[in-house]
């Protein structure tokens, strides 16, 4: 049963700060049909929901509802190897497209982005295109460009990712994140500035069935998870940053999963 938590640890690293929906695309969750999101201060008032549809074991649509109305809808396409090859999101006044490119070893080597903006009459007002290529060594991802121009490098030890370094578009080192494991399980994530100042120190706690129970940042709990069997049924997130007003829920959410 160790492979699944280890995969979770790796994805927590590679897509840190990602949404639950992104983790779903990576196959971590047990295919919920819906995620309902609430503010902790209003646990009975639905803020938004995310509905999922699957075909041949693949996620094919993701629809985000806000106050009962569709906010975003994303469609996914796959090749014969069940690799994600195309993603299209329709939101208000914008269409976002992602093309996923693989090499002969089935490694993801590039993501091409295309954004088309529209005015309220539905006429296109502009198209922006960018890409984010990747490099591999010994079947391990070692460099990943960001679409905005910066890039990230990765270092490994005994098959585990131990260091992630973020660079600006001017190739200046910006942030460094290091990872510590106990066996196959990620137990600590430390992020620092290029000058060595601590940004955060996170610790990860699992139960006896290797399910991620809790994430702490310093002394603060920033995530708690509840399960039924192997299925995640509720996630609670907590924000302790300097600007809690950035978000309608002040960063404090309850996410309930429906299967």
C-alpha positions as CSV (number, residue, x, y, z in Angstrom):
1,X,0.0,0.0,0.0
2,X,3.0,2.3,-0.1
3,X,2.9,3.3,-3.7
4,X,-0.2,5.5,-3.5
5,X,1.0,7.7,-0.6
6,X,4.4,8.1,-2.2
7,X,2.7,9.2,-5.5
8,X,0.7,11.6,-3.4
9,X,4.0,13.0,-1.9
10,X,5.5,13.5,-5.3
11,X,2.5,15.2,-6.7
12,X,2.2,17.4,-3.6
13,X,5.7,18.5,-4.6
14,X,5.3,19.0,-8.3
15,X,1.9,20.7,-8.0
16,X,2.2,22.4,-4.7
17,X,-0.4,25.0,-4.2
18,X,-2.6,23.3,-6.8
19,X,-6.3,22.8,-6.5
20,X,-7.9,19.5,-5.5
21,X,-9.2,19.5,-9.0
22,X,-5.6,19.3,-10.3
23,X,-4.9,16.4,-8.1
24,X,-7.9,14.7,-9.4
25,X,-6.6,14.9,-12.9
26,X,-3.4,13.2,-11.7
27,X,-5.5,10.2,-10.5
28,X,-5.0,10.7,-6.7
29,X,-8.6,10.9,-5.7
30,X,-11.0,8.0,-6.1
31,X,-13.0,9.7,-8.8
32,X,-15.5,11.8,-7.0
33,X,-18.6,12.9,-8.9
34,X,-18.7,16.2,-7.2
35,X,-16.8,18.4,-4.7
36,X,-18.9,20.9,-2.7
37,X,-17.0,23.9,-1.2
38,X,-18.1,25.9,1.9
39,X,-16.6,28.7,3.9
40,X,-15.8,27.5,7.4
41,X,-17.7,30.5,8.8
42,X,-20.8,29.5,6.8
43,X,-20.6,25.6,6.8
44,X,-24.2,25.2,5.6
45,X,-24.1,27.7,2.7
46,X,-22.8,26.2,-0.5
47,X,-20.2,28.5,-2.0
48,X,-19.4,26.6,-5.2
49,X,-19.3,23.1,-6.5
50,X,-17.2,21.2,-9.0
51,X,-18.9,18.3,-11.0
52,X,-16.9,15.6,-12.8
53,X,-17.7,13.2,-15.6
54,X,-15.6,10.2,-16.6
55,X,-15.3,7.9,-19.6
56,X,-13.2,4.8,-19.8
57,X,-11.7,5.6,-16.4
58,X,-10.6,9.1,-17.6
59,X,-11.8,12.5,-16.4
60,X,-13.5,14.1,-19.5
61,X,-15.3,17.1,-18.1
62,X,-15.0,19.4,-15.1
63,X,-17.7,22.0,-14.5
64,X,-17.4,24.7,-11.8
65,X,-20.7,26.1,-10.5
66,X,-20.8,29.4,-8.5
67,X,-24.2,30.4,-7.0
68,X,-25.8,27.8,-9.2
69,X,-24.4,29.2,-12.4
70,X,-21.6,27.7,-14.5
71,X,-18.4,29.6,-13.9
72,X,-15.9,27.4,-15.9
73,X,-16.2,24.2,-17.9
74,X,-13.2,22.2,-18.9
75,X,-13.0,19.3,-21.4
76,X,-10.2,16.8,-21.5
77,X,-9.0,14.6,-24.4
78,X,-6.7,11.6,-24.3
79,X,-4.6,9.5,-26.7
80,X,-4.7,5.7,-27.1
81,X,-2.2,5.4,-24.1
82,X,-4.7,7.3,-21.9
83,X,-2.3,10.3,-21.7
84,X,-3.9,13.7,-21.5
85,X,-3.3,15.5,-24.8
86,X,-5.7,18.4,-24.9
87,X,-7.6,20.5,-22.4
88,X,-10.1,23.3,-23.2
89,X,-11.6,25.6,-20.6
90,X,-14.4,28.0,-21.3
91,X,-14.9,30.8,-18.8
92,X,-16.3,34.3,-19.0
93,X,-14.8,36.2,-21.9
94,X,-11.9,33.7,-22.3
95,X,-11.1,30.3,-23.8
96,X,-8.0,28.6,-22.5
97,X,-6.4,25.7,-24.4
98,X,-3.6,23.4,-23.4
99,X,-1.8,20.9,-25.6
100,X,0.3,18.2,-23.9
101,X,3.3,17.0,-25.9
102,X,5.1,13.7,-25.2
103,X,8.3,12.1,-26.5
104,X,8.9,8.5,-27.6
105,X,9.4,7.5,-24.0
106,X,5.9,8.8,-23.1
107,X,7.4,11.7,-21.0
108,X,5.6,15.0,-21.0
109,X,8.1,17.3,-22.7
110,X,6.0,20.4,-23.4
111,X,2.7,22.1,-22.6
112,X,1.5,24.7,-25.1
113,X,-1.0,27.3,-24.0
114,X,-3.4,29.4,-26.1
115,X,-5.7,32.0,-24.6
116,X,-8.4,33.7,-26.6
117,X,-10.1,36.7,-25.1
118,X,-13.6,38.0,-26.2
119,X,-15.6,41.1,-25.7
120,X,-19.2,40.9,-24.4
121,X,-20.5,40.6,-27.9
122,X,-18.5,37.4,-28.4
123,X,-15.9,38.9,-30.8
124,X,-12.3,37.9,-30.3
125,X,-10.1,40.7,-28.9
126,X,-6.8,38.9,-28.9
127,X,-4.9,35.6,-28.7
128,X,-1.9,34.9,-26.5
129,X,0.3,31.8,-27.0
130,X,3.1,30.5,-24.8
131,X,4.7,27.2,-23.9
132,X,6.4,25.4,-21.0
133,X,8.9,22.7,-22.1
134,X,10.5,20.2,-19.8
135,X,13.8,18.3,-19.7
136,X,14.6,14.8,-18.4
137,X,17.7,12.9,-17.3
138,X,17.6,9.2,-16.5
139,X,13.8,9.2,-16.8
140,X,13.5,12.0,-14.2
141,X,12.2,15.5,-14.7
142,X,15.1,17.9,-14.1
143,X,14.0,21.2,-15.6
144,X,10.6,22.7,-16.2
145,X,10.0,26.1,-17.8
146,X,7.1,28.2,-16.7
147,X,4.9,29.8,-19.4
148,X,5.7,33.3,-18.1
149,X,9.5,32.8,-18.6
150,X,10.9,31.5,-15.3
151,X,11.9,27.9,-14.8
152,X,12.2,25.2,-12.1
153,X,15.0,22.6,-11.6
154,X,14.6,19.3,-9.7
155,X,17.2,17.2,-7.9
156,X,16.7,13.6,-6.6
157,X,18.2,11.1,-4.3
158,X,17.4,7.4,-4.4
159,X,14.5,8.1,-6.7
160,X,12.9,10.7,-4.5
161,X,12.7,14.4,-5.2
162,X,14.7,16.2,-2.6
163,X,15.2,19.8,-4.0
164,X,13.1,22.1,-6.2
165,X,14.7,25.5,-7.2
166,X,12.6,28.2,-8.7
167,X,14.2,30.8,-11.0
168,X,13.0,34.2,-12.4
169,X,12.8,34.8,-16.1
170,X,16.3,36.5,-15.7
171,X,17.6,33.2,-14.5
172,X,18.1,34.4,-10.9
173,X,17.5,31.9,-8.1
174,X,14.3,32.9,-6.4
175,X,13.1,30.1,-4.0
176,X,14.4,26.7,-2.9
177,X,12.2,24.0,-1.6
178,X,13.6,20.9,0.1
179,X,11.8,17.6,1.0
180,X,12.4,15.1,3.7
181,X,11.0,11.6,3.8
182,X,10.5,8.7,6.3
183,X,10.8,5.7,4.1
184,X,8.5,6.4,1.1
185,X,6.5,9.1,2.9
186,X,7.0,12.9,2.6
187,X,7.2,14.2,6.2
188,X,8.6,17.7,5.7
189,X,8.7,20.5,3.1
190,X,10.8,23.5,3.6
191,X,10.8,26.6,1.4
192,X,13.3,29.4,1.6
193,X,14.3,32.6,-0.3
194,X,17.5,32.8,-2.3
195,X,19.0,34.6,0.7
196,X,18.1,31.7,3.0
197,X,15.1,33.3,4.8
198,X,12.4,30.8,5.7
199,X,9.1,31.1,3.8
200,X,7.5,28.1,5.4
201,X,8.2,24.8,7.0
202,X,5.5,22.2,6.6
203,X,5.1,18.7,8.2
204,X,2.9,15.9,6.9
205,X,1.1,13.3,9.2
206,X,-0.4,10.0,8.0
207,X,-2.6,7.4,9.7
208,X,-1.9,3.7,10.0
209,X,-3.3,3.1,6.5
210,X,-0.9,5.7,5.0
211,X,-3.6,8.3,4.3
212,X,-2.6,11.9,4.6
213,X,-4.3,13.3,7.7
214,X,-2.8,16.6,8.4
215,X,-0.4,19.3,7.1
216,X,1.1,21.7,9.5
217,X,2.9,24.9,8.8
218,X,5.0,25.7,11.9
219,X,2.5,25.3,14.8
220,X,-0.5,25.9,12.6
221,X,-2.7,23.2,11.0
222,X,-3.2,24.3,7.4
223,X,-5.0,21.1,6.1
224,X,-7.0,18.3,7.7
225,X,-8.5,15.3,5.8
226,X,-11.2,12.8,6.7
227,X,-11.7,9.5,5.0
228,X,-14.2,6.7,4.6
229,X,-12.3,3.6,3.7
230,X,-9.8,4.8,1.0
231,X,-11.9,7.7,-0.1
232,X,-11.3,11.3,0.9
233,X,-14.7,12.7,2.0
234,X,-13.8,16.0,3.6
235,X,-10.8,18.4,3.5
236,X,-10.5,21.5,5.7
237,X,-8.0,24.2,4.8
238,X,-6.8,27.0,7.0
239,X,-5.0,30.3,6.1
240,X,-2.5,32.1,8.4
241,X,-1.0,34.5,5.9
242,X,-0.5,38.2,6.1
243,X,-3.5,39.0,3.8
244,X,-6.6,37.0,4.8
245,X,-8.8,39.4,3.0
246,X,-7.5,38.2,-0.4
247,X,-10.2,35.5,-0.4
248,X,-14.0,35.3,0.1
249,X,-13.5,32.6,2.7
250,X,-10.3,34.1,4.1
251,X,-8.6,30.9,3.0
252,X,-10.6,28.8,5.4
253,X,-12.6,26.2,3.4
254,X,-14.5,23.0,3.9
255,X,-14.5,20.7,0.8
256,X,-16.8,17.8,0.8
257,X,-16.4,14.9,-1.7
258,X,-19.3,13.0,-3.3
259,X,-18.8,9.6,-5.0
